[in-house]
């Protein structure tokens, strides 16, 4: 039996299996889009709740459950970003020098990713952090494959420009 159907019928084991298979990548995606752990947790919770609601439009014949869930997370994240104006929490770490430098670079990259336009950030996060195939990204975002490739290329170029100060001499090697 389909896990979604079983979960909708109240089978806890089916719901737990769905949750275990998908919650970590969904959380990472929501966090990277919003920059907030609390918002990401809320978004993932809402994602799974909406899957169980009777009015849910999920159709396994049209799209895999993974793609559908990523679409819900994307939409919920965009709604939250429109409602509030926030950035990445960049509290400094207290650790040895190498750990501090690593954390600083991660924070810098995270802030740069958050500065990308939504349309570029979504594609970049799904492609690089979630390692989702471009065709699946196109499905999640409702775009043509060429548009996904173009947005990913622009996102990479924007990040390269934003982070150029951290890699002096990179341009000269070309």
Order of alpha helices (4+ residues) and beta strands (2+ residues): alpha-alpha-alpha-alpha-alpha-alpha-alpha-alpha
